[in-house]
């Protein structure tokens, strides 16, 4: 292994360690017995899932009812022995005590972009069904304005993908259909839809955009979360946890 590859691997290892610290911190601080918990999608949320399972195994926690935001999150739960329920299950009854999830970007007003894992629809449903939502991120996820460096995902029914793309391009945005990794063709969500990734051409009124984009026929959900209050667990480069 040459020096450049070794440095890159060390950077990746450090990034994963910071995500692990943040996920564990949220699981330890917020999760107690008899809770209904929404499990997010992504590498940071994965560590929270594993920590909850560890606390159940040691007897610290009991009677945890879990709902997964995606098939990926469900697989993580199954892998550590957590059963996954639906929102309509009588033990959940359509309401969650807590959601632990990651974010792609967080702005200075505490609004977030989600959907890098293509689970934005279910993540938003869970967020609005929950009494409390913890967003677990590393410091590099904090930005001045959303959608300038990391695209905002828009979930669209396949039939409408082309006209929705045209509508978004009329705003002056850069729009692309998200392609799968290790497969031919576009990413297909757990709901059978496609993802359009949208990069803004400058700072936007993201609260207004969330509403306007959602009204385009064929749009299922927008990866902007501007109307929900979050508890942030941000891990700094030195491993400490702080607020935004």
matplotlib code that plots the C-alpha trace (Angstrom):
import matplotlib.pyplot as plt

x = [0.0, 1.5, 1.5, -1.4, -3.6, -2.6, -3.5, -6.9, -7.7, -6.7, -9.1, -11.9, -11.3, -11.3, -14.5, -16.2, -14.9, -16.4, -19.8, -19.6, -19.0, -22.0, -24.3, -23.4, -23.8, -27.4, -28.4, -27.0, -28.5, -32.0, -33.0, -34.8, -36.9, -40.4, -39.7, -41.0, -38.0, -37.6, -34.3, -32.7, -30.8, -27.1, -23.7, -24.2, -27.6, -26.2, -24.0, -27.0, -28.9, -26.0, -25.6, -29.3, -28.9, -25.9, -27.8, -30.7, -28.3, -26.8, -30.2, -30.0, -33.0, -36.1, -39.3, -37.9, -40.2, -38.4, -39.6, -37.1, -36.9, -35.7, -34.9, -31.3, -32.1, -34.3, -31.4, -29.2, -31.9, -32.3, -28.5, -28.3, -31.5, -34.0, -37.4, -38.9, -42.5, -44.7, -46.2, -49.7, -48.7, -50.7, -47.5, -46.6, -50.1, -48.8, -46.6, -42.9, -41.2, -37.9, -36.2, -32.4, -31.2, -28.4, -28.4, -26.6, -26.4, -27.4, -27.7, -27.2, -31.0, -31.1, -32.8, -31.5, -31.2, -31.9, -32.2, -28.6, -29.7, -32.9, -35.1, -36.4, -40.1, -40.1, -37.7, -40.0, -43.0, -41.2, -39.9, -43.4, -44.8, -42.2, -42.2, -38.4, -35.9, -32.2, -30.0, -26.5, -23.8, -20.1, -19.1, -18.4, -22.1, -22.8, -23.0, -24.1, -26.7, -28.3, -28.1, -25.0, -22.5, -24.6, -27.7, -31.2, -33.0, -36.6, -38.5, -40.6, -43.0, -41.2, -44.0, -43.4, -39.6, -39.0, -41.6, -40.6, -37.0, -38.0, -39.9, -36.9, -34.5, -36.7, -35.6, -32.1, -31.1, -28.9, -30.9, -29.8, -31.5, -29.6, -28.0, -27.5, -24.2, -23.5, -26.6, -27.7, -30.2, -31.6, -31.9, -35.4, -36.6, -38.3, -41.5, -40.8, -39.9, -36.8, -34.6, -33.8, -30.7, -31.0, -28.1, -29.1, -27.5, -27.2, -28.6, -32.4, -35.4, -35.5, -38.7, -40.5, -38.8, -39.9, -43.5, -43.2, -41.3, -43.8, -46.6, -45.2, -47.4, -45.5, -43.3, -43.7, -41.4, -38.6, -35.4, -35.7, -36.7, -37.5, -40.5, -39.3, -37.3, -34.3, -32.0, -28.5, -25.6, -22.7, -19.3, -16.3, -13.0, -11.5, -14.4, -16.4, -20.1, -21.6, -24.6, -24.6]
y = [0.0, 3.4, 6.4, 8.2, 5.1, 4.7, 8.3, 8.0, 4.8, 6.6, 9.5, 7.0, 5.2, 8.4, 9.5, 6.2, 6.5, 10.0, 8.7, 5.9, 8.3, 10.4, 7.5, 6.0, 9.4, 9.8, 6.2, 6.6, 10.1, 9.7, 6.0, 4.5, 1.4, 1.2, 3.5, 3.4, 4.4, 5.2, 3.9, 6.1, 5.0, 5.5, 4.9, 7.2, 5.9, 2.3, 2.9, 4.0, 0.9, -1.3, 0.6, 0.2, -3.6, -3.7, -1.9, -4.4, -7.3, -6.0, -5.5, -1.7, -1.4, -3.5, -3.3, -1.3, -1.2, -0.3, 1.1, 1.2, 4.0, 1.7, -1.9, -1.1, 0.1, -3.0, -5.2, -3.5, -4.1, -7.7, -8.2, -7.2, -9.0, -6.1, -6.8, -4.2, -3.1, -1.0, 2.3, 0.7, -2.0, -1.7, -1.4, 1.7, 3.0, 5.6, 7.5, 7.4, 8.6, 9.2, 9.0, 8.8, 9.6, 11.3, 14.2, 15.1, 18.8, 21.1, 24.8, 27.6, 27.7, 24.0, 22.9, 19.8, 17.9, 14.2, 11.4, 10.5, 7.0, 7.4, 7.0, 10.6, 9.8, 7.3, 9.5, 12.4, 10.4, 9.1, 12.6, 14.0, 11.0, 11.4, 13.5, 14.0, 13.7, 13.4, 14.3, 12.7, 14.3, 15.1, 18.7, 18.7, 18.3, 21.9, 24.4, 28.0, 27.2, 23.9, 22.4, 24.1, 21.3, 18.3, 17.7, 17.9, 14.6, 14.7, 11.4, 11.2, 8.6, 7.2, 8.3, 11.9, 12.0, 13.9, 16.7, 17.1, 17.4, 20.1, 22.0, 22.0, 23.0, 26.1, 27.3, 27.3, 24.2, 21.4, 18.2, 14.6, 11.2, 9.2, 6.1, 2.9, 1.6, -1.9, -2.0, -0.6, 2.2, 4.6, 4.0, 2.7, 3.5, 1.2, 2.8, 2.0, 5.6, 7.3, 10.0, 13.3, 15.0, 18.8, 21.3, 24.9, 27.8, 29.9, 30.4, 29.7, 30.2, 26.5, 26.6, 28.1, 25.6, 22.7, 23.7, 24.6, 21.5, 19.3, 20.8, 19.7, 16.9, 13.6, 14.6, 12.3, 14.0, 16.5, 16.0, 19.4, 19.3, 22.9, 22.7, 20.2, 21.0, 18.7, 17.8, 17.8, 15.5, 16.9, 15.3, 17.5, 16.5, 15.9, 13.5, 15.8, 16.3, 19.7, 21.6, 23.4]
z = [0.0, -1.0, 1.3, -0.4, 0.0, 3.6, 4.3, 2.6, 4.6, 7.8, 7.0, 6.3, 9.5, 11.5, 9.8, 10.8, 14.3, 14.6, 13.3, 15.9, 18.7, 17.7, 17.2, 20.6, 22.3, 21.0, 21.9, 25.4, 26.1, 24.6, 24.6, 27.6, 28.2, 26.8, 23.9, 20.3, 18.2, 14.5, 13.2, 10.5, 7.4, 6.9, 8.5, 11.5, 12.4, 12.1, 15.1, 17.2, 16.2, 17.3, 20.6, 21.4, 20.8, 23.1, 25.9, 25.5, 25.6, 28.9, 30.5, 30.5, 28.1, 27.6, 25.6, 22.7, 19.7, 16.5, 13.1, 10.3, 7.7, 4.9, 4.0, 4.8, 8.3, 8.8, 7.8, 10.4, 13.0, 12.1, 12.2, 15.8, 16.9, 16.9, 15.6, 13.2, 13.4, 11.1, 12.0, 12.0, 14.5, 17.7, 19.7, 17.7, 16.9, 14.4, 16.9, 17.9, 21.0, 19.2, 15.9, 15.6, 12.1, 10.2, 7.7, 4.5, 5.4, 8.3, 7.9, 10.4, 11.1, 12.0, 8.8, 7.2, 3.9, 4.0, 1.5, 0.5, 1.2, -0.9, 2.2, 2.5, 2.2, 5.1, 7.1, 6.8, 7.7, 10.8, 11.7, 11.8, 13.7, 16.5, 19.7, 19.3, 16.5, 17.1, 14.1, 14.5, 12.2, 12.0, 11.9, 8.2, 7.6, 8.8, 6.0, 5.6, 2.9, 1.9, -1.6, -2.9, -2.5, -1.6, -3.8, -2.4, -3.3, -4.7, -4.8, -8.0, -9.5, -12.6, -15.0, -14.0, -13.8, -17.0, -16.6, -12.9, -14.0, -16.5, -13.8, -11.5, -14.3, -14.9, -11.5, -12.8, -10.8, -11.9, -11.9, -12.5, -12.1, -9.4, -10.8, -8.9, -7.7, -8.9, -11.0, -14.4, -14.4, -11.8, -8.1, -7.2, -3.7, -1.3, -2.5, -6.2, -7.2, -8.6, -7.1, -8.8, -7.2, -7.3, -6.9, -6.4, -8.3, -5.1, -1.6, -1.6, 0.6, 1.4, 3.4, 0.4, -2.0, 0.2, -0.4, -4.0, -5.1, -3.2, -5.3, -8.6, -9.9, -9.6, -6.7, -3.8, -1.3, -1.0, 1.0, 2.7, 6.3, 7.3, 9.6, 12.2, 15.3, 15.8, 18.6, 17.1, 18.2, 16.3, 16.8, 16.4, 14.8, 18.3, 19.2, 21.5, 21.1, 20.7, 19.4, 16.0]

ax = plt.figure().add_subplot(projection="3d")
ax.plot(x, y, z, "-o")
ax.set_aspect("equal")
plt.show()
